[in-house]
Amino acid sequence: MVYDTVHMVLAQGDMVLAVSEGTFGGAPTSYYDLWRVEDGKIAEHWDVMETIADRETWANENGKF
């Protein structure tokens, strides 16, 4: 699991979301990490990873990010 680019970090209250991309097992991958912070420490973490499809298979030019 390699993180290459952080596209955005959003925070509100005690929740922080990071949207990133990199590679997992050599495949281009998007990462969405969500943390809940309590007393200045990470209390909970959730994540979603998805392989980024080859550009020629895209239904439009919007891309993942």
C-alpha distances in whole Angstrom, upper triangle without the diagonal:
4,7,10,13,14,17,19,19,22,24,27,29,26,23,20,18,15,15,12,10,8,6,5,7,9,10,10,9,11,10,13,13,17,18,22,23,26,29,26,23,20,22,20,17,16,13,13,10,12,12,14,17,19,21,24,24,24,27,27,26,25,21,18,19
4,6,10,11,14,17,17,21,23,26,28,26,23,20,18,14,13,10,8,5,5,6,9,9,10,10,9,10,10,13,14,17,19,22,24,27,29,26,23,21,23,21,18,17,14,14,12,13,13,14,17,18,20,24,24,23,27,27,25,23,20,17,17
4,6,8,11,13,14,17,20,23,25,23,21,17,15,11,10,7,6,4,7,9,12,12,12,10,9,9,8,11,12,15,17,20,21,25,27,24,22,19,22,20,17,16,13,13,11,13,13,14,17,19,20,23,23,23,26,25,23,21,18,15,15
4,7,10,13,14,18,21,24,27,26,23,19,17,13,11,8,6,5,8,11,14,12,12,10,10,10,10,13,14,18,19,23,24,28,29,26,24,22,25,23,20,19,16,16,14,15,14,14,17,18,18,22,23,22,25,24,22,20,17,15,14
4,6,9,11,15,18,22,24,24,21,17,14,11,9,6,5,7,10,13,17,15,15,11,11,10,10,12,13,16,18,22,23,26,28,25,24,22,25,23,20,19,16,16,14,15,15,14,17,18,18,22,22,21,24,22,20,18,15,13,11
4,6,8,11,14,18,21,20,17,13,11,7,6,4,7,9,13,15,19,18,17,14,12,10,9,10,11,13,15,19,20,23,25,22,21,19,22,20,17,17,14,15,14,15,16,15,19,20,20,24,24,22,24,23,20,18,15,13,10
4,7,10,14,17,20,20,17,14,11,8,6,5,8,11,14,17,21,20,18,15,13,10,10,10,12,14,16,20,21,24,26,24,23,21,23,22,19,18,15,15,14,15,16,15,18,19,19,22,22,20,22,20,18,15,13,11,8
4,7,10,13,17,17,14,11,8,6,5,7,10,14,17,19,23,23,21,18,15,12,11,10,11,12,14,17,18,22,24,21,21,19,21,20,17,16,15,15,16,17,18,17,20,22,22,25,25,22,24,22,20,17,15,13,9
4,7,10,13,13,11,7,6,4,6,9,13,16,19,21,24,24,23,20,17,14,12,10,9,10,11,13,14,18,20,17,17,15,18,17,15,15,14,15,16,18,20,20,23,25,25,29,28,25,27,25,23,20,18,16,13
4,7,10,11,8,6,5,7,9,12,16,19,22,23,27,27,26,23,20,16,14,11,11,9,11,12,13,17,19,17,17,15,17,16,15,15,14,16,18,19,22,22,25,27,27,30,29,27,28,26,24,21,20,17,14
4,7,7,6,4,6,9,12,15,19,22,25,26,29,30,28,26,22,19,16,13,12,10,9,10,10,13,15,14,14,13,15,14,14,15,15,17,20,22,25,25,28,31,30,34,33,30,31,29,28,24,23,21,18
4,6,6,7,9,12,15,18,22,25,28,29,32,33,31,29,25,22,19,16,14,11,11,10,10,13,15,14,15,14,15,15,15,16,17,19,22,24,27,27,31,33,33,36,35,32,33,31,30,26,26,23,21
4,6,8,11,15,18,21,25,27,30,31,34,35,34,31,28,25,22,18,16,13,11,9,9,10,12,12,13,13,13,14,15,17,19,21,24,27,30,30,34,36,36,40,38,36,36,35,34,30,29,26,24
4,7,10,14,17,20,23,26,28,28,32,33,32,30,27,23,20,17,14,11,8,5,5,7,9,9,10,10,10,10,12,14,16,19,22,25,29,29,33,36,36,39,38,35,36,35,34,31,29,26,24
4,7,10,13,17,20,23,25,25,29,30,29,26,23,20,16,13,10,7,6,5,6,9,12,12,11,10,10,10,10,11,13,16,19,22,25,26,29,32,32,36,34,32,32,31,31,27,26,23,21
4,7,10,13,17,19,22,22,26,27,26,23,20,17,14,11,8,6,5,7,8,11,14,12,12,10,11,11,10,11,12,14,17,19,22,23,26,29,29,33,32,29,30,29,28,25,23,20,18
4,7,10,13,16,19,20,23,24,23,20,17,13,10,7,6,4,7,9,11,15,18,16,15,12,14,12,10,10,9,11,13,16,19,19,23,25,26,29,28,25,27,26,25,21,19,16,14
4,6,10,13,16,17,21,21,20,17,14,11,8,6,5,7,9,12,13,17,20,17,16,14,16,14,11,11,10,11,12,14,17,17,20,23,23,27,26,24,25,24,23,20,17,14,12
4,7,11,14,15,19,19,17,14,11,8,6,5,7,9,12,15,17,21,23,21,20,17,19,17,14,12,10,10,10,12,14,13,17,19,19,23,22,20,22,21,19,16,14,10,8
4,7,10,12,16,16,14,11,9,6,5,6,8,11,14,18,19,23,25,23,21,19,21,19,15,14,11,11,10,11,12,12,15,17,18,22,21,19,22,21,19,16,13,10,9
4,7,10,13,12,11,7,6,4,6,9,11,14,17,21,23,26,29,26,24,22,24,21,18,16,13,11,9,9,10,9,13,14,15,19,19,17,20,19,18,16,12,9,9
4,7,10,9,8,6,5,6,8,11,13,17,19,23,24,28,30,27,25,23,25,23,19,18,14,13,10,10,10,10,13,14,16,19,19,19,22,21,20,18,15,12,12
4,6,5,5,4,5,8,9,13,15,19,21,25,27,30,32,30,27,24,26,24,20,18,15,13,10,10,8,9,12,13,16,19,19,19,22,22,21,20,16,14,15
4,5,5,7,6,9,10,13,15,18,21,24,26,30,32,29,27,24,25,23,19,17,14,12,9,9,8,10,13,15,18,20,20,20,23,24,23,22,19,16,17
4,6,9,9,13,14,17,18,22,24,28,29,33,35,33,30,27,28,25,22,20,17,15,12,12,10,13,15,16,19,21,21,22,25,26,25,25,21,19,21
4,7,9,12,14,18,20,23,26,29,31,34,37,34,32,29,30,28,24,22,19,17,14,13,10,11,13,13,16,19,19,20,24,24,23,23,19,18,19
4,6,10,12,16,18,22,25,28,31,34,36,34,31,28,30,27,23,21,17,15,11,10,7,8,9,10,13,16,15,16,20,21,20,20,16,14,17
4,7,10,14,16,20,23,27,29,32,35,32,30,27,29,26,22,20,16,14,10,9,6,5,8,9,11,14,14,14,18,18,17,17,13,11,13
4,7,10,13,16,19,23,25,29,32,29,27,24,25,22,19,16,13,10,7,6,4,5,9,11,13,16,15,15,18,18,18,16,13,10,12
4,7,10,13,17,20,23,26,29,27,25,22,23,20,17,14,10,8,6,5,6,6,10,13,14,17,16,15,18,18,17,15,11,8,9
4,6,10,13,17,19,23,25,23,21,18,19,17,13,11,7,6,5,7,9,10,14,17,18,21,20,19,21,21,20,17,14,11,11
4,7,10,14,16,20,23,21,19,16,17,14,11,8,5,5,7,9,12,13,16,19,20,24,22,20,22,22,21,18,15,12,11
4,7,10,13,16,19,17,15,12,13,11,7,6,4,7,9,12,15,16,20,23,24,27,26,24,26,25,25,21,19,15,15
4,7,10,13,17,15,13,10,11,8,6,5,6,9,12,15,18,19,23,26,27,30,28,26,28,27,27,23,21,18,17
4,6,10,13,12,10,6,7,6,4,7,9,12,15,18,21,23,26,29,30,34,32,30,32,31,30,27,25,21,20
4,7,10,10,8,6,6,5,6,9,12,15,18,22,25,26,30,33,34,37,35,33,34,34,33,30,28,25,23
4,7,6,5,5,5,7,9,12,15,18,21,25,28,29,32,35,36,40,38,36,37,37,36,32,30,27,25
4,5,5,6,6,9,12,15,18,22,24,28,31,33,36,39,40,43,42,40,41,40,39,36,34,31,29
4,6,8,9,12,15,18,21,25,28,31,34,35,39,42,43,46,45,43,44,43,42,39,37,34,32
4,7,9,12,14,17,20,23,26,29,32,33,37,40,40,44,43,41,42,41,40,36,35,31,29
4,6,9,11,15,17,21,23,27,30,31,35,38,39,42,41,39,41,40,39,36,34,30,28
4,6,7,11,14,17,20,23,26,28,32,34,36,39,38,36,38,37,36,33,31,27,26
4,7,11,14,18,20,24,27,29,33,36,37,40,39,37,38,38,38,34,32,29,27
4,7,10,14,17,21,24,26,29,33,34,37,35,34,35,35,35,31,29,26,25
4,7,11,13,17,20,22,26,29,30,34,32,30,32,32,31,28,26,22,22
4,7,10,14,17,19,23,26,28,31,29,27,29,29,29,26,23,20,19
4,7,10,14,16,19,22,24,27,25,24,25,26,25,23,20,16,16
4,7,10,13,16,19,21,24,21,20,22,22,23,20,17,14,14
4,7,9,13,16,18,21,19,18,20,21,21,19,16,12,13
4,6,9,12,15,17,15,15,17,18,18,16,13,10,12
4,6,9,12,14,13,13,16,17,17,16,12,10,13
4,7,9,12,10,10,13,14,13,13,9,7,10
4,6,8,7,7,10,12,12,12,9,9,12
4,6,6,7,11,12,12,13,10,11,14
4,5,5,9,9,8,10,8,10,13
4,6,9,10,10,13,11,13,16
4,6,9,10,12,11,12,16
4,5,7,9,8,10,13
4,7,9,9,12,15
4,6,7,10,13
4,6,9,11
4,7,8
4,6
4
